[in-house]
Amino acid sequence: MPAPVVTVGRAAGCEVRIDDDSVSAQHARLEYDMGAWRITDLGSVNGTSVEGQRLAANVPTPLSYGSTIRFGGVQLQLREAAADPEAARAAYVPPPPPKTLREERRGARFPVWLLLLVLIVLAVVGWLVYTNVVAAQTLTLAPDASSIALLLLPGTAAP
């Protein structure tokens, strides 16, 4: 912590800044006094919890090292650091930026639009084949005048 009394929140004026929508502008205050830390919720909208217990607004609560603190939807753990904070800041390497949806979906994937196009073409070809088969069957089933005569008069000669 940069000072014995720090404000935790989303606002630019806070000493410990948490850039998350669930954290209030001035969410809580941490104070170091007589060798121990205590935390006070500053009436935040989403509340402050220590080890799962929600804190009452404006009531200082003692903290011990290793305590899990939740500011809105952000969970942190209070730890004692023996290292030099400036050296820790200098050695800090930020995590890689998150991948975009397009980068995550890279790979051998069959596009859905192409699948739909293939299905539509197959359906049209199938319909055309079906209508041609039905039309061909209709032509072969339609009797002509001579076949009718043969059917009606089996013993007679065809004209």
Residue frames as a rotation matrix with the C-alpha (Angstrom) as fourth column:
MET 1
0.588 0.809 0.000 0.00
0.809 -0.588 0.000 0.00
0.000 0.000 -1.000 0.00
PRO 2
-0.015 -0.648 0.762 1.37
0.589 -0.621 -0.517 3.41
0.808 0.441 0.391 -0.83
ALA 3
-0.492 -0.079 0.867 0.19
-0.499 -0.790 -0.355 5.04
0.713 -0.608 0.349 2.43
PRO 4
-0.996 0.089 -0.006 -1.23
0.055 0.557 -0.829 4.07
-0.070 -0.826 -0.559 5.84
VAL 5
-0.123 0.991 -0.056 -4.70
0.088 -0.045 -0.995 5.21
-0.988 -0.128 -0.082 4.75
VAL 6
-0.970 -0.185 -0.158 -5.83
-0.147 -0.072 0.986 4.41
-0.194 0.980 0.043 1.21
THR 7
0.022 0.994 -0.105 -9.11
-0.636 -0.067 -0.769 4.59
-0.771 0.084 0.631 -0.63
VAL 8
-0.827 -0.170 0.536 -10.11
0.220 0.780 0.586 1.66
-0.518 0.602 -0.607 -2.84
GLY 9
0.223 0.962 -0.158 -12.41
0.077 -0.179 -0.981 2.36
-0.972 0.206 -0.114 -5.77
ARG 10
0.291 0.022 0.957 -12.95
0.914 0.289 -0.284 3.01
-0.283 0.957 0.064 -9.44
ALA 11
0.985 0.159 -0.063 -12.35
0.141 -0.962 -0.236 6.79
-0.098 0.223 -0.970 -9.37
ALA 12
0.472 -0.848 0.240 -9.09
0.309 -0.096 -0.946 8.29
0.826 0.521 0.217 -10.58
GLY 13
0.195 -0.387 0.901 -8.42
-0.696 -0.702 -0.151 9.85
0.691 -0.598 -0.406 -7.15
CYS 14
0.948 0.174 0.268 -8.27
-0.314 0.660 0.682 6.49
-0.058 -0.730 0.680 -5.33
GLU 15
0.052 -0.989 0.141 -4.86
-0.937 0.001 0.349 5.21
-0.346 -0.150 -0.926 -4.24
VAL 16
-0.778 -0.158 0.608 -5.89
0.012 0.964 0.266 1.62
-0.628 0.214 -0.748 -5.03
ARG 17
-0.219 0.675 -0.704 -7.80
-0.892 -0.430 -0.135 1.80
-0.394 0.599 0.697 -8.30
ILE 18
-0.628 0.162 0.761 -9.93
0.257 0.966 0.006 -1.15
-0.734 0.199 -0.649 -9.50
ASP 19
-0.659 0.342 -0.670 -11.28
-0.722 -0.537 0.436 -0.65
-0.211 0.771 0.601 -13.00
ASP 20
-0.872 0.483 -0.079 -14.45
0.447 0.852 0.272 -2.74
0.199 0.202 -0.959 -12.78
ASP 21
-0.453 0.771 0.447 -18.11
-0.228 -0.585 0.778 -1.69
0.862 0.251 0.441 -13.13
SER 22
0.395 0.641 -0.659 -19.09
0.464 0.480 0.745 -3.55
0.793 -0.599 -0.108 -9.95
VAL 23
-0.303 -0.580 -0.756 -16.74
0.952 -0.211 -0.220 -1.37
-0.032 -0.787 0.616 -7.87
SER 24
0.776 0.610 -0.159 -18.03
0.619 -0.785 0.006 2.01
-0.121 -0.103 -0.987 -6.66
ALA 25
0.599 -0.545 0.587 -16.11
0.052 -0.705 -0.707 5.22
0.799 0.454 -0.394 -7.33
GLN 26
-0.425 -0.655 0.625 -15.01
-0.736 -0.152 -0.660 5.29
0.527 -0.740 -0.417 -3.66
HIS 27
0.192 0.553 -0.811 -15.75
-0.168 0.832 0.528 1.79
0.967 0.035 0.252 -2.49
ALA 28
0.836 0.018 -0.548 -13.79
0.494 0.410 0.767 1.25
0.238 -0.912 0.334 0.74
ARG 29
0.510 -0.713 0.482 -10.99
-0.678 -0.678 -0.284 2.62
0.529 -0.182 -0.829 2.90
LEU 30
0.586 -0.455 -0.670 -8.02
0.581 0.812 -0.043 0.60
0.564 -0.364 0.741 4.19
GLU 31
0.631 -0.374 0.680 -6.17
-0.609 -0.781 0.136 1.89
0.480 -0.500 -0.721 7.25
TYR 32
0.186 -0.665 -0.723 -2.95
0.526 0.689 -0.498 0.67
0.830 -0.288 0.478 8.84
ASP 33
0.275 -0.043 0.960 -2.75
-0.667 -0.728 0.158 1.55
0.692 -0.684 -0.229 12.54
MET 34
0.193 -0.291 0.937 -0.79
-0.936 0.231 0.264 0.03
-0.293 -0.929 -0.228 15.44
GLY 35
-0.709 -0.681 0.182 0.56
-0.583 0.712 0.390 -2.84
-0.395 0.170 -0.903 13.32
ALA 36
-0.525 0.594 0.609 -2.77
0.534 0.787 -0.308 -4.00
-0.663 0.164 -0.731 11.90
TRP 37
-0.961 0.270 0.061 -5.05
-0.080 -0.481 0.873 -3.28
0.265 0.834 0.483 8.95
ARG 38
-0.397 0.918 0.010 -8.74
0.397 0.181 -0.900 -2.48
-0.828 -0.353 -0.436 9.07
ILE 39
-0.896 0.185 0.405 -11.24
0.376 -0.171 0.911 -1.92
0.238 0.968 0.084 6.30
THR 40
-0.454 0.788 -0.416 -14.30
0.093 -0.423 -0.901 0.30
-0.886 -0.448 0.119 6.13
ASP 41
-0.352 0.461 0.814 -16.99
0.936 0.165 0.311 0.06
0.009 0.872 -0.490 3.46
LEU 42
-0.916 -0.061 -0.397 -17.83
0.097 -0.993 -0.072 3.59
-0.390 -0.105 0.915 2.29
GLY 43
-0.053 0.989 -0.136 -21.49
-0.242 -0.145 -0.959 2.86
-0.969 -0.018 0.247 1.51
SER 44
-0.855 -0.348 -0.384 -20.73
-0.447 0.121 0.886 1.15
-0.262 0.930 -0.259 -1.79
VAL 45
0.012 0.916 -0.401 -23.58
-0.998 0.036 0.052 -0.05
0.062 0.399 0.915 -3.99
ASN 46
0.417 0.125 -0.900 -22.39
-0.395 0.917 -0.056 -3.67
0.819 0.379 0.431 -4.36
GLY 47
0.945 0.081 0.317 -20.88
-0.327 0.219 0.919 -3.93
0.005 -0.972 0.233 -0.90
THR 48
-0.099 -0.990 -0.097 -17.62
-0.785 0.138 -0.604 -5.14
0.611 0.016 -0.791 0.58
SER 49
0.928 0.367 -0.066 -17.10
-0.268 0.778 0.568 -8.62
0.260 -0.509 0.820 2.05
VAL 50
-0.194 -0.956 0.221 -14.31
-0.949 0.127 -0.287 -10.13
0.247 -0.266 -0.932 4.14
GLU 51
-0.964 -0.232 0.133 -14.10
-0.252 0.954 -0.165 -13.94
-0.088 -0.193 -0.977 4.06
GLY 52
-0.672 0.739 -0.041 -17.65
0.480 0.478 0.736 -14.05
0.564 0.475 -0.676 2.67
GLN 53
-0.068 0.639 -0.766 -19.15
0.947 -0.200 -0.251 -11.81
-0.314 -0.743 -0.592 5.39
ARG 54
0.115 0.181 0.977 -20.66
0.643 -0.763 0.066 -8.58
0.757 0.621 -0.204 4.08
LEU 55
-0.734 -0.475 -0.485 -19.50
0.678 -0.486 -0.551 -5.50
0.026 -0.733 0.679 5.98
ALA 56
0.458 0.826 -0.328 -21.83
0.836 -0.526 -0.158 -2.87
-0.303 -0.202 -0.931 7.36
ALA 57
0.351 -0.292 0.890 -21.30
0.549 -0.706 -0.448 0.57
0.759 0.646 -0.088 5.83
ASN 58
0.225 -0.379 0.898 -18.96
-0.401 -0.875 -0.269 2.94
0.888 -0.300 -0.349 7.69
VAL 59
0.900 -0.004 0.436 -17.98
-0.407 0.357 0.841 0.34
-0.159 -0.934 0.320 10.33
PRO 60
0.023 -0.964 -0.265 -14.21
-0.953 0.059 -0.297 -0.37
0.302 0.260 -0.917 10.56
THR 61
0.962 0.248 0.111 -13.45
-0.266 0.943 0.199 -4.11
-0.055 -0.221 0.974 10.49
PRO 62
0.169 -0.968 0.186 -10.06
-0.685 0.020 0.728 -5.61
-0.708 -0.250 -0.660 11.39
LEU 63
0.835 -0.020 -0.551 -8.17
-0.462 0.518 -0.720 -7.53
0.300 0.855 0.423 8.70
SER 64
0.385 -0.781 0.491 -5.48
-0.248 0.425 0.871 -10.16
-0.889 -0.457 -0.030 8.97
TYR 65
-0.358 -0.593 -0.721 -2.94
-0.884 -0.034 0.467 -11.14
-0.301 0.804 -0.512 6.34
GLY 66
-0.993 0.024 0.112 -4.33
0.065 0.921 0.384 -13.78
-0.094 0.388 -0.917 4.02
SER 67
-0.258 0.960 -0.106 -7.90
0.160 -0.066 -0.985 -12.43
-0.953 -0.271 -0.137 4.30
THR 68
-0.683 0.176 0.709 -9.97
0.728 0.080 0.681 -12.56
0.063 0.981 -0.183 1.14
ILE 69
-0.441 0.493 -0.750 -11.70
0.051 -0.821 -0.569 -9.27
-0.896 -0.289 0.337 0.41
ARG 70
-0.364 0.414 0.835 -14.43
0.931 0.197 0.308 -8.79
-0.037 0.889 -0.457 -2.19
PHE 71
-0.625 0.183 -0.759 -15.11
-0.099 -0.983 -0.156 -5.32
-0.775 -0.022 0.632 -3.60
GLY 72
0.148 0.741 -0.655 -18.32
-0.917 -0.146 -0.372 -5.74
-0.371 0.656 0.657 -5.60
GLY 73
0.972 0.231 -0.051 -17.44
-0.229 0.865 -0.447 -8.52
-0.059 0.446 0.893 -8.06
VAL 74
0.325 -0.932 -0.161 -13.65
-0.356 0.037 -0.934 -8.28
0.876 0.361 -0.320 -7.61
GLN 75
0.992 -0.016 -0.125 -11.92
0.116 0.509 0.853 -10.57
0.050 -0.861 0.507 -5.14
LEU 76
0.251 -0.948 0.196 -8.49
-0.445 -0.293 -0.846 -9.73
0.860 0.125 -0.495 -3.67
GLN 77
0.696 -0.125 -0.707 -6.32
0.606 0.630 0.486 -11.19
0.385 -0.767 0.514 -0.95
LEU 78
0.788 -0.433 0.437 -4.42
-0.559 -0.801 0.214 -9.13
0.257 -0.413 -0.873 1.62
ARG 79
0.712 -0.637 -0.296 -0.83
0.636 0.763 -0.115 -10.34
0.299 -0.106 0.948 1.78
GLU 80
0.740 -0.579 -0.342 2.25
-0.124 -0.618 0.777 -9.08
-0.661 -0.532 -0.529 3.51
ALA 81
0.862 -0.475 0.177 4.97
0.273 0.141 -0.952 -8.22
0.427 0.869 0.251 1.04
ALA 82
0.570 -0.749 -0.338 8.59
0.449 -0.061 0.892 -8.36
-0.688 -0.660 0.301 2.10
ALA 83
-0.131 -0.617 0.776 9.81
0.991 -0.048 0.129 -7.09
-0.042 0.786 0.617 -1.27
ASP 84
-0.719 -0.176 -0.673 10.45
0.162 -0.983 0.084 -3.53
-0.676 -0.048 0.735 -2.27
PRO 85
0.318 0.940 0.126 7.25
0.379 -0.004 -0.926 -2.23
-0.869 0.342 -0.357 -3.96
GLU 86
0.434 -0.202 -0.878 9.24
-0.697 -0.693 -0.185 -0.20
-0.571 0.692 -0.441 -6.49
ALA 87
-0.699 -0.714 -0.049 11.25
-0.613 0.562 0.556 -3.26
-0.369 0.419 -0.830 -7.50
ALA 88
-0.467 0.619 0.631 8.05
0.424 0.784 -0.454 -5.29
-0.776 0.055 -0.628 -7.75
ARG 89
0.580 0.693 -0.429 6.48
-0.017 -0.516 -0.857 -2.64
-0.814 0.504 -0.287 -9.98
ALA 90
0.047 -0.655 -0.754 9.59
-0.906 -0.346 0.244 -2.52
-0.421 0.672 -0.610 -12.17
ALA 91
-0.873 -0.437 0.219 9.62
-0.341 0.865 0.367 -6.32
-0.350 0.246 -0.904 -12.56
TYR 92
-0.053 0.950 0.307 5.90
-0.067 0.304 -0.950 -6.53
-0.996 -0.071 0.048 -13.29
VAL 93
-0.986 -0.123 -0.117 5.10
-0.131 0.115 0.985 -7.98
-0.107 0.986 -0.129 -16.70
PRO 94
-0.226 0.973 -0.037 1.49
-0.840 -0.214 -0.498 -7.43
-0.493 -0.081 0.866 -17.76
PRO 95
-0.194 0.236 0.952 -0.44
0.216 0.957 -0.193 -10.51
-0.957 0.168 -0.237 -18.90
PRO 96
-0.955 -0.127 0.267 -0.96
0.279 -0.090 0.956 -10.92
-0.097 0.988 0.121 -22.64
PRO 97
-0.583 0.793 -0.178 -4.08
-0.780 -0.607 -0.151 -9.21
-0.228 0.051 0.972 -23.97
PRO 98
-0.132 0.603 0.787 -7.12
-0.077 0.785 -0.615 -11.46
-0.988 -0.142 -0.057 -24.25
LYS 99
-0.912 -0.173 0.371 -7.75
0.312 0.290 0.904 -13.05
-0.264 0.941 -0.211 -27.61
THR 100
-0.498 0.775 -0.390 -10.52
-0.827 -0.560 -0.056 -11.71
-0.262 0.294 0.919 -29.76
LEU 101
0.308 0.728 0.613 -13.39
-0.391 0.684 -0.616 -13.97
-0.868 -0.050 0.495 -30.76
ARG 102
0.831 -0.040 -0.555 -12.01
-0.546 0.140 -0.826 -14.19
0.111 0.989 0.095 -34.28
GLU 103
-0.186 -0.979 -0.089 -8.60
-0.876 0.206 -0.435 -15.34
0.444 -0.003 -0.896 -32.99
GLU 104
-0.399 0.095 0.912 -10.21
-0.666 0.653 -0.359 -17.95
-0.630 -0.751 -0.197 -30.73
ARG 105
0.546 0.758 0.358 -12.23
-0.252 0.555 -0.793 -19.39
-0.799 0.343 0.494 -33.60
ARG 106
0.118 -0.578 -0.807 -9.27
-0.993 -0.075 -0.092 -19.82
-0.007 0.813 -0.583 -35.93
GLY 107
-0.537 -0.355 0.765 -8.68
-0.370 0.914 0.165 -23.29
-0.758 -0.194 -0.622 -37.25
ALA 108
-0.962 0.180 -0.204 -10.20
-0.101 0.457 0.884 -25.83
0.252 0.871 -0.422 -39.60
ARG 109
-0.483 0.876 0.007 -13.88
0.134 0.082 -0.988 -25.04
-0.865 -0.476 -0.157 -39.32
PHE 110
-0.650 0.374 0.662 -16.48
0.747 0.151 0.648 -25.46
0.142 0.915 -0.378 -42.02
PRO 111
-0.958 0.286 -0.021 -18.36
-0.277 -0.942 -0.190 -22.16
-0.074 -0.176 0.982 -42.46
VAL 112
-0.459 0.864 0.205 -22.06
0.320 0.376 -0.870 -22.45
-0.829 -0.334 -0.449 -41.67
TRP 113
0.160 0.545 -0.823 -23.04
-0.589 -0.617 -0.522 -20.23
-0.793 0.568 0.222 -44.60
LEU 114
-0.529 -0.426 -0.734 -21.30
-0.847 0.328 0.419 -22.62
0.062 0.843 -0.534 -47.00
LEU 115
-0.942 0.251 0.224 -23.10
0.173 0.933 -0.316 -25.59
-0.289 -0.259 -0.922 -45.49
LEU 116
-0.072 0.971 -0.227 -26.45
0.081 -0.221 -0.972 -23.83
-0.994 -0.089 -0.062 -45.97
LEU 117
0.001 0.007 -1.000 -25.56
-0.895 -0.445 -0.004 -22.98
-0.445 0.895 0.006 -49.56
VAL 118
-0.883 -0.361 -0.298 -24.68
-0.454 0.817 0.356 -26.62
0.115 0.450 -0.886 -50.33
LEU 119
-0.702 0.679 0.215 -27.97
0.377 0.609 -0.698 -27.80
-0.605 -0.409 -0.683 -48.75
ILE 120
0.133 0.759 -0.637 -30.00
-0.329 -0.572 -0.751 -25.30
-0.935 0.309 0.173 -50.81
VAL 121
-0.302 -0.309 -0.902 -28.26
-0.949 0.011 0.314 -26.35
-0.087 0.951 -0.297 -54.05
LEU 122
-0.998 -0.068 0.018 -28.87
-0.068 0.997 0.030 -30.03
-0.020 0.029 -0.999 -53.24
ALA 123
-0.368 0.930 0.015 -32.53
0.259 0.118 -0.959 -29.32
-0.893 -0.349 -0.285 -52.50
VAL 124
0.164 0.403 -0.900 -32.98
-0.718 -0.577 -0.389 -27.47
-0.676 0.711 0.195 -55.83
VAL 125
-0.618 -0.448 -0.646 -31.22
-0.771 0.506 0.386 -30.25
0.154 0.737 -0.658 -57.78
GLY 126
-0.927 0.304 0.218 -33.33
0.189 0.883 -0.429 -32.87
-0.323 -0.356 -0.877 -56.00
TRP 127
-0.056 0.953 -0.297 -36.53
-0.060 -0.300 -0.952 -30.98
-0.997 -0.035 0.074 -56.81
LEU 128
-0.010 -0.005 -1.000 -35.55
-0.949 -0.314 0.011 -30.67
-0.314 0.950 -0.002 -60.48
VAL 129
-0.893 -0.346 -0.288 -34.75
-0.417 0.877 0.240 -34.39
0.169 0.334 -0.927 -60.72
TYR 130
-0.698 0.687 0.204 -38.00
0.284 0.527 -0.801 -35.31
-0.657 -0.501 -0.563 -58.98
THR 131
0.141 0.801 -0.582 -40.14
-0.392 -0.494 -0.776 -33.12
-0.909 0.338 0.244 -61.27
ASN 132
-0.263 -0.290 -0.920 -38.41
-0.965 0.085 0.249 -34.54
0.006 0.953 -0.302 -64.38
VAL 133
-0.997 -0.079 0.012 -38.97
-0.080 0.994 -0.073 -38.14
-0.006 -0.074 -0.997 -63.19
VAL 134
-0.361 0.933 0.018 -42.63
0.218 0.103 -0.971 -37.43
-0.907 -0.346 -0.240 -62.43
ALA 135
0.153 0.403 -0.902 -43.07
-0.752 -0.545 -0.371 -35.76
-0.641 0.735 0.219 -65.83
ALA 136
-0.631 -0.450 -0.632 -41.39
-0.757 0.532 0.378 -38.72
0.166 0.717 -0.677 -67.60
GLN 137
-0.916 0.343 0.209 -43.63
0.225 0.869 -0.441 -41.20
-0.333 -0.356 -0.873 -65.77
THR 138
-0.061 0.932 -0.357 -46.70
-0.143 -0.362 -0.921 -39.18
-0.988 -0.005 0.155 -66.68
LEU 139
-0.052 -0.005 -0.999 -45.75
-0.968 -0.246 0.051 -39.31
-0.246 0.969 0.007 -70.37
THR 140
-0.853 -0.322 -0.411 -45.16
-0.434 0.874 0.218 -43.06
0.289 0.365 -0.885 -70.36
LEU 141
-0.796 0.590 0.135 -48.37
0.291 0.568 -0.770 -43.81
-0.531 -0.573 -0.624 -68.48
ALA 142
-0.126 0.785 -0.606 -50.62
-0.576 -0.555 -0.600 -41.77
-0.808 0.273 0.522 -70.78
PRO 143
-0.240 0.069 0.968 -52.16
0.522 0.850 0.069 -44.21
-0.819 0.522 -0.240 -73.25
ASP 144
-0.809 0.021 -0.587 -52.51
-0.474 -0.614 0.631 -43.28
-0.347 0.789 0.507 -76.92
ALA 145
0.085 0.958 -0.273 -55.52
-0.961 0.006 -0.278 -44.11
-0.264 0.286 0.921 -79.09
SER 146
0.064 -0.082 -0.995 -54.12
-0.630 0.770 -0.104 -47.37
0.774 0.633 -0.003 -80.48
SER 147
-0.885 -0.406 -0.230 -53.30
-0.084 0.624 -0.777 -48.78
0.458 -0.668 -0.586 -77.09
ILE 148
-0.539 0.782 0.314 -56.79
-0.662 -0.163 -0.731 -48.00
-0.521 -0.602 0.606 -75.91
ALA 149
0.291 0.647 -0.704 -58.23
-0.938 0.339 -0.076 -49.88
0.190 0.682 0.706 -78.85
LEU 150
-0.320 -0.489 -0.811 -56.00
-0.324 0.861 -0.392 -52.82
0.890 0.137 -0.434 -78.09
LEU 151
-0.974 -0.042 0.223 -57.04
-0.227 0.209 -0.951 -52.79
-0.006 -0.977 -0.213 -74.50
LEU 152
-0.251 0.965 0.079 -60.70
-0.790 -0.157 -0.592 -52.59
-0.559 -0.211 0.802 -75.31
LEU 153
0.808 0.513 -0.291 -60.68
-0.576 0.584 -0.571 -55.05
-0.123 0.629 0.768 -78.16
PRO 154
0.040 -0.908 0.417 -57.98
-0.602 0.311 0.735 -57.61
-0.797 -0.280 -0.534 -77.56
GLY 155
0.034 -0.029 0.999 -58.90
0.471 0.882 0.009 -59.84
-0.882 0.470 0.043 -80.50
THR 156
0.907 0.372 0.196 -58.97
0.348 -0.402 -0.847 -57.11
-0.236 0.837 -0.494 -83.13
ALA 157
0.023 -0.916 0.401 -56.15
0.989 -0.037 -0.141 -55.77
0.144 0.400 0.905 -85.24
ALA 158
-0.077 -0.139 -0.987 -54.78
0.476 -0.875 0.086 -52.34
-0.876 -0.463 0.133 -84.66
PRO 159
0.852 0.503 0.146 -55.66
0.366 -0.372 -0.853 -49.73
-0.374 0.780 -0.501 -87.34
